[in-house]
Amino acid sequence: MRLKILLMLVITFLFGHTLVIADLKELKSYPLNSSDNIITTTGVEFDRTESSDGKGSLKVEVETPTIIKLFETGDIDIEKAKLIYRADIKTENVIGSVYLQMWCVFNDKGEYFSRALHDPFTGTADWKVQQTPFFLQEGENPDNIKLNLVINGKGTVWIDDIKLLKAPLY
């Protein structure tokens, strides 16, 4: 009971309202237990030794700022909801910043992004969850969603357990 109350307080602090865990719906899951289906392959490899879930992760080593294109979802039937891109990230010797980036593509209106700039990684950090939301109003249904990892600098980054979640708009 105390843990549930603490979790609700943390979520309230971070997002300005209480989000009940039962309100979250998983739309897509990419556990990264291999490098299969990753869009960007340069500088990217599957690492069996580092993982947030014990099954391996995707390791990225870069010397210059890079956007790693991870996945595209295609059409997902979602509107009037908060879309959340969430992943576990670990960094080592990062000079610059690391954050998640999500593009929602509307064929008739263009592409719009959300970035986790409020909580970027830098330096060396152990596994931590990062997420970025995109607020979809009624009638806004993306034709494709692009999930990226931005490394605005150089260093080594691991990413694992990617999820695309749906939460109600409050």
GUSE-284235 format. One record per atom (N, C-alpha, C, O, CB): x, y, z. Coordinates in steps of 0.1 Angstrom, whole numbers, plus 5000, padded with zeros to 4 digits. Glycine has a CB too. Example, Ala and Ser with C-alpha at 12.3 -4.5 7.8 and 13.67 -1.06 7.14 Angstrom:
513249435078 512349555078 513249675078 514249675085 511349555090 512849785071 513749895071 512950005079 513450115080 514149945057 
***
This chain:
500849885000 500050005000 500950135000 500650224993 499150005012 501950135008 502850245009 503550264996 503750384991 503850225020 503950154989 504650164976 503650234966 504150314958 505150034971 502450184966 501450244956 501250394958 501250474949 500150174957 501150434971 501050574974 502250654970 502150764964 500750594989 503450604973 504650664969 504750674954 505150784948 505850584974 504450574946 504450574932 503450684926 503850754917 504050434926 502250694932 501350794928 501850934930 501551024922 499950764935 502550954942 503051084945 504151124935 504251234930 503651084959 505051024931 506151054922 505551084908 505951184902 507050924921 504551014904 503951034891 503251174891 503251244881 502950924887 502551204902 501951334903 502951444902 502751544895 501151344917 504151434909 505151534908 505651544894 505851654890 506351494918 505951434887 506551434874 505551484863 505951554854 507051304870 504351454864 503351474853 502251574857 501451604848 502851344848 502151614869 501151714873 499851654876 498851724879 501051814863 499651514876 498451454879 498751314883 499751254880 497451464867 497751244889 497851104893 497451014881 496351034876 497051074905 498350934877 498150834866 498050694873 499150654878 499150844855 496950634872 496850504878 497450404868 497250404856 495350464880 498350314873 499050224864 498150144856 498450104844 499950124873 496950104861 495950034853 495550114841 495050054831 494749994862 495650244841 495250324829 496250314818 495950354806 495150474834 497450264820 498450244809 498150114801 497850014807 499850234815 498250134788 498050014779 499250004770 499650104764 496750034771 499849894770 501049874761 500549854747 499849764744 501849744766 501049934738 500749924724 501749844716 501449764707 500650064718 503049864719 504149794713 505249774723 505449854732 504749874700 505949664721 507049634730 508249584722 508049494713 506649524741 509349634724 510649594717 511649564728 512349654733 511149714708 511749434732 512649394743 514149404740 514949404749 512249254748 514449424728 515849434723 516649314728 517749324733 516449554728 516149194726 516849064729 517649024717 518248914717 515848954732 517749104706 518649084695 518649224688 517949314692 518048974685 519449234677 519449354669 518549344657 518649434648 520949394665 517749244656 516849224645 515849344644 515349394654 516049094647 515649384632 514649494628 515049634633 514249724631 513349464634 516249654638 516749794641 517049864627 517649804619 518049784650 516549984626 516750054613 518150094611 518750064600 515850174613 518750164620 520150204619 521050094624 520850044635 520450334628 522050054615 522849944619 524349984621 525149914627 522849834608 524750104616 526050154618 526350194632 525550284638 526350274608 527350144638 527750174652 526850114663 526950144674 527650324654 526050014658 525049954667 525349804668 525649744657 523649984663 525349744680 525449604681 524649544693 524349624702 526949564683 524349424692 523649354703 524749314714 525749264710 522849224698 524449344726 525349324737 524649224747 523749264754 525849454744 525149104748 524549004757 524949024772 524248974780 525048864753 526049104774 526549114788 525849234796 525849224808 527949144787 525349334789 524649444796 523249444792 522849434781 525349584791 522349454803 520949454801 520249494813 520649474824 520549314796 519049554811 518249594822 517349474826 516749474837 517349714819 517149384817 516249274819 516949134819 516249034820 515149264809 518249134818 519049014818 519048934805 519648824804 518448924828 518548994794 518448924781 519248994770 519048964758 517048914777 520149094774 520849164764 520249294761 519149324764 521049084751 521049384754 520549514750 521249564737 522049494732 520849614762 520849674733 521449734721 522549834726 522249924734 520449804712 523749814721 524849894724 525249994713 525249944701 526149814728 525450114716 525750214705 526950294710 527050344721 524550314703 527950294701 529250364704 529350464692 529450434681 530450274705 529450594696 529650704686 530750804690 531050824702 528250774684 531250864680 532350964682 531751104678 532451204681 533550934673 530651114671 530051234667 528551234670 527951124671 530351264652 527851344671 526451344673 525751254663 525951264651 525851484673 524751174668 524151074659 522651054664 522351064676 524850944660 521851034654 520450984657 520350844652 520550814641 519351074649 520050754662 519850614659 518350594657 517550604666 520450524671 518050554645 516650524641 516450374645 517050284640 516350544626 515550354655 515350224661 514250154654 514450044648 515050234675 513050204655 511850134650 510850234644 510850344647 511150044661 510050184635 508850254630 507650154632 507750034629 508950294615 506550204637 505450124641 504450094630 503749994630 504750184653 504450184620 503350184611 502050234617 502150294628 503050034606 500950224611 499650274616 499250204629 499150084630 498550264606 499050284639 498450234652 497150314654 497150434653 499450254664 496050244657 494850314659 494750374673 494450314683 493650214657 495150504674 495150574686 494850724684 495350784674 496550564693 493950774692 493750924692 493150954706 492750864713 492750964681 493051084709 492551134721 493251054733 492551004742 491051124722 494551054733 495350984743 496751044744 497151114736 495350834740 497351004755 498851034757 499550914752 499450804758 499151074772 500450934742 501350834737 502650844744 503250954745 501450844722 503150734750 504450744758 505450654752 505250534751 504150714773 506650704748 507750624744 508650614756 509150714761 508550694732 508850484760 509650464773 510750354770 510550264762 508750404784 511950374776 512950284774 513950284786 514050384793 513750304761 514650174788 515750174798 517050214791 517350164780 515850034805 517850304797 519050354791 520150354801 519950374813 518850494786 521350314797 522650324805 523650394796 523650374784 523050174809 524550474803 525550544795 526950524801 527050494813 525150694794 527950544793 529350544798 530150644790 530150644778 529950394796 530750734798 531650834792 530950924781 531650944771 532850774787 529750954783 529051044773 529451184775 529251244786 527551024774 529951244765 530251394765 529151444756 529151424744 531651424759 528151524762 527051564755 525751514762 525751494774 527051524740 524751494754 523451444760 522851334752 523151314740 522451564762 522051254759 521351134753 519951144757 519651164769 522050994758 519051124747 517651124750 516851054740 517251034729 517151274752 515551014743 514650954734 513951064726 513751174730 513650874742 513651024713 512951104704 511851024697 512150914692 513951174694 510651084696 509551014690 508951114679 508651224683 508450964700 508851064667 508151134657 506751074654 506750954651 509051144644 505751154654 504451114650 504251164636 504251284633 503251154660 503951074626 503751114612 502251114609 501551014610 504551014603 501851224604 500451244599 500551264584 500951374580 499651354607 500151174576 500351184561 499851314555 500351364546 499751064554 498751364561 498151484555 498551614563 498151724558 496651474556 499351604574 499651724581 501151734584 501551844588 498951714594 501951634582 503351644584 503851554596 503151474601 503751784587 505051584601 505651514612 505951604623 506351714622 506951444607 505651554636 505751624648 506551544658 506351414658 504451674653 507351604666 508251524675 508051554690 507451654693 509651544672 508451464698 508551474712 509951424716 510351324712 507351394720 510651504725 511951464729 512051464744 511451554751 513051554723 512751374750 512951374765 514051464769 515051424776 513251224770 513951594765 514951694769 514951734783 515851794788 514851814760 513851704790 513751734804 514551654813 514851684825 512251724808 515051534808 515751444816 516851374808 516951244808 514851334822 517751444802 518851384793 519851314802 520151344813 519451484784 520451214796 521651144802 522851214798 522951264787 521650994798 523851214806 525251264803 526251184812 525851134822 525351414805 527451184808 528451114816 528250964817 527950904806 528551174830 528450914828 528250764831 527050744840 527050804851 529550704837 526050664836 524850644844 524450494843 524550444832 523750734840 524050444854 523450304854 522050304848 521550414845 523450244868 521550184846 520150174840 519150264847 519050264859 519750024841 518450334839 517350424843 516350434832 516650434820 517950564847 515050444836 513950464827 513950614822 513950704830 512650414833 513750624809 513450764803 512250744795 511950644789 514750814795 511450854794 510250854786 509950994781 510351094787 509050794794 509150994770 508751114764 507251104759 506951004753 509651164753 506451194762 505051184758 504751264746 505451354742 504151234770 503651224739 503051294728 501551294730 500951194732 503451234714 500951414730 499551434734 498751434721 498851524713 499351554742 497851334719 497051324707 495551374711 494951314720 497051184701 495051464704 493751514706 492751424697 493151344689 493551664702 491451444700 490451374692 490651404677 490851524673 489051414696 490651304669 490851314654 492351314650 492651314638 490251444650 493251314659 494651304656 495151164658 495351114669 495551404665 495351094646 495650954646 496950944637 496750954625 494550864641 498150924643 499350914634 499250794625 498850684628 500550904643 499850814613 499950704603 501150624605 501250504601 499950764589 502150674612 503350604616 504050674628 503850794630 504350604604 504750594636 505450654647 506950604646 507150484645 504850604661 507850694647 509250664646 509850684660 509750784666 509950764636 510650574664 511250574677 512750584675 513350494669 510850454685 513350694680 514750714679 515450734692 514850764702 515050844670 516850714692 517650744703 518650854698 519350834688 518450624708 518650974705 519551084700 520751084710 520651084722 518851214701 521951084704 523251094711 523851224706 524451224695 524150974709 523651334713 524151464709 525551484715 525751564724 523151574714 526451414710 527851414715 528551284712 528351224701 527851434730 529351234721 530051104719 530051024731 529851074742 531451134714 530250894730 530250804741 529550674738 529350644726 529650864753 529350594748 528650464747 527350464754 527250514765 529550354753 526350414747 524950404753 524350274750 524550214740 524050514746 523650224760 522950094759 521450134761 521050214769 523349984770 520550064753 519150084754 518449954754 518849864747 518650174742 517449944762 516749814764 515249834767 514849944771 517449734775 514549734765 513149724769 512349844765 511749924773 513049714784 512249874752 511449984746 510049944747 509649834743 511950014732 509250044751 507750024751 507050154745 507550264747 507249994765 506050134738 505150234734 503850214742 503150114740 504950244718 503450314750 502350304759 501250404756 501550514750 502750314774 500050374759 498950464758 498350494772 498150404780 497850404748 498150624774 497450664787 496350764783 496450824773 498550724797 495350774792 494350874789 494751014790 495751044798 493150844798 494151104783 494351244784 493651294797 492451244799 493951334772 494251374805 493551424817 493351564816 492751624825 494251384830 
***
